[in-house]
Each structure stands twice: as structure tokens, then as C-alpha cells.
Amino acid sequence: MSYWPSSQALELAARKWRALAERRRAHFVELYHSGRWKRYYSEEQFLARLREAIRVSERWAEIAPSLARPSTEVETAASTAAAAAVEPVRTAA
């Protein structure tokens, strides 16, 4: 398989667009949870923009999949053991 230097640049650009779409989606979700959307949008407008942000974010996830590496059994066991070893923070009552 031949190597194309421009393919790395295109992949980088696609990952950046995906990140932007995910940030936009998170922003609309945060607006919804805080109730601040009511200051800027009617309910109909907000729902339309939220749906669009979700659709675009999902599409970019298809175009530029995450680079997350698959975890191994050893890593999973180690992270589970570490999580179990952490004691909850106790506050003075």
C-alpha cells in the first residue's frame, strides 16, 4: 500500500472537525441542563439546533473514528484494582 503524506493531513483535519462537532453538541446539552437555552432560543428553535448538533456530531464520528486503542485484559484488571483501592473522600460533619 502506498503512503500519501496528504492522507495524514486529511485525517488530522477530520479529527479536528469531529472535536468541534462534539464540543458544539456538548455546549447544547449543557445549555439544556442549565436551562440557559431559554434566554437565546424558543423551544422549537432550540430543539432544531440540538438535533442538528447531534446529527452532525454522529456523522463526524462515522467519518473520523476515534483513535482509542483497544484495552487489554491486564490494563482492565489493573484499572479495576486501582479504582477499588481508592477510598472515598470523607468530609468533617
Beta strands, then each sheet from edge to edge (+ up, - down):
end
